[in-house]
């Protein structure tokens, strides 16, 4: 940025008569989803099943992590939303408990 020209703010205003209440709520949810997506990324990794509890402590996700079985019954794959501000530390912690194939994916939009 060379120079800031102006600062703006977006405001969603609804008529008190709520003629289009469903449309306004849909737009509000879309904006909220986009704003939430700007604060999180998805982290995916493989880990030995015996370390599942440790992994869930590090990456609890918004509600719960996604846990998937792998061909090797001793290993699982985990995916979870993590705050961008904590991402580097989370990846370090996962590596410390034996996670492998750790990768991060941007979230373009979501619903909470």
ChimeraX commands (.cxc) that place a marker at each C-alpha (Angstrom):
marker #1 position 0.00,0.00,0.00 radius 0.5
marker #1 position 1.43,3.31,-1.07 radius 0.5
marker #1 position -1.25,5.52,0.43 radius 0.5
marker #1 position -4.66,5.02,2.00 radius 0.5
marker #1 position -7.31,6.93,0.07 radius 0.5
marker #1 position -10.30,6.18,2.30 radius 0.5
marker #1 position -11.68,3.79,4.89 radius 0.5
marker #1 position -15.12,2.32,4.28 radius 0.5
marker #1 position -17.62,0.15,6.13 radius 0.5
marker #1 position -20.42,-2.06,4.85 radius 0.5
marker #1 position -23.71,-1.99,6.74 radius 0.5
marker #1 position -26.73,-4.20,6.11 radius 0.5
marker #1 position -29.95,-2.33,6.90 radius 0.5
marker #1 position -33.36,-3.98,7.09 radius 0.5
marker #1 position -36.73,-2.27,6.78 radius 0.5
marker #1 position -38.79,-2.55,9.98 radius 0.5
marker #1 position -41.70,-3.94,7.95 radius 0.5
marker #1 position -39.47,-6.88,6.96 radius 0.5
marker #1 position -40.97,-7.32,3.53 radius 0.5
marker #1 position -37.90,-9.29,2.43 radius 0.5
marker #1 position -36.87,-10.80,5.77 radius 0.5
marker #1 position -35.78,-14.13,4.26 radius 0.5
marker #1 position -33.58,-12.45,1.67 radius 0.5
marker #1 position -32.00,-10.15,4.25 radius 0.5
marker #1 position -31.28,-13.14,6.53 radius 0.5
marker #1 position -29.75,-15.06,3.61 radius 0.5
marker #1 position -27.47,-12.13,2.78 radius 0.5
marker #1 position -26.52,-11.76,6.46 radius 0.5
marker #1 position -25.56,-15.45,6.67 radius 0.5
marker #1 position -23.48,-15.18,3.51 radius 0.5
marker #1 position -21.59,-12.16,4.80 radius 0.5
marker #1 position -21.08,-13.81,8.19 radius 0.5
marker #1 position -19.77,-16.96,6.50 radius 0.5
marker #1 position -17.31,-15.00,4.40 radius 0.5
marker #1 position -16.06,-13.04,7.41 radius 0.5
marker #1 position -15.62,-16.25,9.44 radius 0.5
marker #1 position -13.71,-17.86,6.58 radius 0.5
marker #1 position -11.21,-14.98,6.67 radius 0.5
marker #1 position -10.26,-15.97,10.25 radius 0.5
marker #1 position -9.81,-19.73,9.75 radius 0.5
marker #1 position -8.01,-22.28,7.58 radius 0.5
marker #1 position -8.46,-26.03,7.29 radius 0.5
marker #1 position -5.62,-28.20,8.48 radius 0.5
marker #1 position -5.43,-31.87,7.44 radius 0.5
marker #1 position -3.01,-34.49,8.66 radius 0.5
marker #1 position -2.44,-38.17,9.35 radius 0.5
marker #1 position -1.69,-39.49,12.81 radius 0.5
marker #1 position -1.52,-42.78,14.66 radius 0.5
marker #1 position -4.88,-43.68,16.18 radius 0.5
marker #1 position -3.32,-43.92,19.67 radius 0.5
marker #1 position -2.62,-40.16,19.49 radius 0.5
marker #1 position -6.22,-39.18,18.64 radius 0.5
marker #1 position -6.94,-37.61,22.03 radius 0.5
marker #1 position -3.77,-35.50,21.87 radius 0.5
marker #1 position -4.62,-34.45,18.31 radius 0.5
marker #1 position -8.15,-33.40,19.29 radius 0.5
marker #1 position -6.72,-31.24,22.06 radius 0.5
marker #1 position -4.57,-29.40,19.49 radius 0.5
marker #1 position -7.19,-29.22,16.70 radius 0.5
marker #1 position -10.67,-29.37,18.23 radius 0.5
marker #1 position -12.22,-27.67,15.21 radius 0.5
marker #1 position -15.26,-25.39,15.50 radius 0.5
marker #1 position -17.42,-28.19,16.92 radius 0.5
marker #1 position -15.37,-31.32,16.41 radius 0.5
marker #1 position -12.62,-32.46,14.03 radius 0.5
marker #1 position -13.39,-34.73,11.10 radius 0.5
marker #1 position -11.78,-38.12,11.70 radius 0.5
marker #1 position -11.44,-40.60,8.84 radius 0.5
marker #1 position -10.04,-44.11,8.74 radius 0.5
marker #1 position -7.10,-44.97,6.51 radius 0.5
marker #1 position -6.12,-48.28,4.89 radius 0.5
marker #1 position -3.72,-48.85,7.76 radius 0.5
marker #1 position -6.01,-49.49,10.78 radius 0.5
marker #1 position -3.43,-47.95,13.13 radius 0.5
marker #1 position -3.60,-44.57,11.38 radius 0.5
marker #1 position -6.34,-41.96,10.88 radius 0.5
marker #1 position -6.73,-38.73,8.92 radius 0.5
marker #1 position -7.97,-35.61,10.68 radius 0.5
marker #1 position -9.32,-32.32,9.32 radius 0.5
marker #1 position -10.23,-29.28,11.40 radius 0.5
marker #1 position -10.81,-25.56,11.16 radius 0.5
marker #1 position -8.07,-23.65,12.97 radius 0.5
marker #1 position -7.61,-19.93,13.64 radius 0.5
marker #1 position -5.13,-18.40,11.21 radius 0.5
marker #1 position -3.40,-16.61,14.09 radius 0.5
marker #1 position -2.52,-19.97,15.72 radius 0.5
marker #1 position -1.73,-21.95,12.57 radius 0.5
marker #1 position 2.07,-22.09,12.79 radius 0.5
marker #1 position 2.04,-23.14,16.44 radius 0.5
marker #1 position -0.62,-25.76,15.74 radius 0.5
marker #1 position 1.44,-27.27,12.94 radius 0.5
marker #1 position 4.48,-27.40,15.25 radius 0.5
marker #1 position 2.45,-29.12,17.98 radius 0.5
marker #1 position 1.04,-31.66,15.52 radius 0.5
marker #1 position 4.50,-32.52,14.31 radius 0.5
marker #1 position 5.65,-32.97,17.92 radius 0.5
marker #1 position 2.99,-35.63,18.56 radius 0.5
marker #1 position 3.86,-37.54,15.38 radius 0.5
marker #1 position 1.48,-36.13,12.79 radius 0.5
marker #1 position 2.55,-36.45,9.16 radius 0.5
marker #1 position 1.35,-35.22,5.78 radius 0.5
marker #1 position 0.25,-31.97,7.42 radius 0.5
marker #1 position -1.21,-29.50,4.96 radius 0.5
marker #1 position -3.33,-26.37,5.09 radius 0.5
marker #1 position -6.16,-25.28,2.81 radius 0.5
marker #1 position -7.74,-21.82,2.57 radius 0.5
marker #1 position -11.45,-21.49,3.28 radius 0.5
marker #1 position -13.20,-19.24,0.77 radius 0.5
marker #1 position -16.54,-19.27,2.54 radius 0.5
marker #1 position -18.35,-21.28,5.21 radius 0.5
marker #1 position -21.38,-21.48,7.44 radius 0.5
marker #1 position -20.87,-21.66,11.21 radius 0.5
marker link #1:1,2 radius 0.2
marker link #1:2,3 radius 0.2
marker link #1:3,4 radius 0.2
marker link #1:4,5 radius 0.2
marker link #1:5,6 radius 0.2
marker link #1:6,7 radius 0.2
marker link #1:7,8 radius 0.2
marker link #1:8,9 radius 0.2
marker link #1:9,10 radius 0.2
marker link #1:10,11 radius 0.2
marker link #1:11,12 radius 0.2
marker link #1:12,13 radius 0.2
marker link #1:13,14 radius 0.2
marker link #1:14,15 radius 0.2
marker link #1:15,16 radius 0.2
marker link #1:16,17 radius 0.2
marker link #1:17,18 radius 0.2
marker link #1:18,19 radius 0.2
marker link #1:19,20 radius 0.2
marker link #1:20,21 radius 0.2
marker link #1:21,22 radius 0.2
marker link #1:22,23 radius 0.2
marker link #1:23,24 radius 0.2
marker link #1:24,25 radius 0.2
marker link #1:25,26 radius 0.2
marker link #1:26,27 radius 0.2
marker link #1:27,28 radius 0.2
marker link #1:28,29 radius 0.2
marker link #1:29,30 radius 0.2
marker link #1:30,31 radius 0.2
marker link #1:31,32 radius 0.2
marker link #1:32,33 radius 0.2
marker link #1:33,34 radius 0.2
marker link #1:34,35 radius 0.2
marker link #1:35,36 radius 0.2
marker link #1:36,37 radius 0.2
marker link #1:37,38 radius 0.2
marker link #1:38,39 radius 0.2
marker link #1:39,40 radius 0.2
marker link #1:40,41 radius 0.2
marker link #1:41,42 radius 0.2
marker link #1:42,43 radius 0.2
marker link #1:43,44 radius 0.2
marker link #1:44,45 radius 0.2
marker link #1:45,46 radius 0.2
marker link #1:46,47 radius 0.2
marker link #1:47,48 radius 0.2
marker link #1:48,49 radius 0.2
marker link #1:49,50 radius 0.2
marker link #1:50,51 radius 0.2
marker link #1:51,52 radius 0.2
marker link #1:52,53 radius 0.2
marker link #1:53,54 radius 0.2
marker link #1:54,55 radius 0.2
marker link #1:55,56 radius 0.2
marker link #1:56,57 radius 0.2
marker link #1:57,58 radius 0.2
marker link #1:58,59 radius 0.2
marker link #1:59,60 radius 0.2
marker link #1:60,61 radius 0.2
marker link #1:61,62 radius 0.2
marker link #1:62,63 radius 0.2
marker link #1:63,64 radius 0.2
marker link #1:64,65 radius 0.2
marker link #1:65,66 radius 0.2
marker link #1:66,67 radius 0.2
marker link #1:67,68 radius 0.2
marker link #1:68,69 radius 0.2
marker link #1:69,70 radius 0.2
marker link #1:70,71 radius 0.2
marker link #1:71,72 radius 0.2
marker link #1:72,73 radius 0.2
marker link #1:73,74 radius 0.2
marker link #1:74,75 radius 0.2
marker link #1:75,76 radius 0.2
marker link #1:76,77 radius 0.2
marker link #1:77,78 radius 0.2
marker link #1:78,79 radius 0.2
marker link #1:79,80 radius 0.2
marker link #1:80,81 radius 0.2
marker link #1:81,82 radius 0.2
marker link #1:82,83 radius 0.2
marker link #1:83,84 radius 0.2
marker link #1:84,85 radius 0.2
marker link #1:85,86 radius 0.2
marker link #1:86,87 radius 0.2
marker link #1:87,88 radius 0.2
marker link #1:88,89 radius 0.2
marker link #1:89,90 radius 0.2
marker link #1:90,91 radius 0.2
marker link #1:91,92 radius 0.2
marker link #1:92,93 radius 0.2
marker link #1:93,94 radius 0.2
marker link #1:94,95 radius 0.2
marker link #1:95,96 radius 0.2
marker link #1:96,97 radius 0.2
marker link #1:97,98 radius 0.2
marker link #1:98,99 radius 0.2
marker link #1:99,100 radius 0.2
marker link #1:100,101 radius 0.2
marker link #1:101,102 radius 0.2
marker link #1:102,103 radius 0.2
marker link #1:103,104 radius 0.2
marker link #1:104,105 radius 0.2
marker link #1:105,106 radius 0.2
marker link #1:106,107 radius 0.2
marker link #1:107,108 radius 0.2
marker link #1:108,109 radius 0.2
marker link #1:109,110 radius 0.2
marker link #1:110,111 radius 0.2
marker link #1:111,112 radius 0.2
view
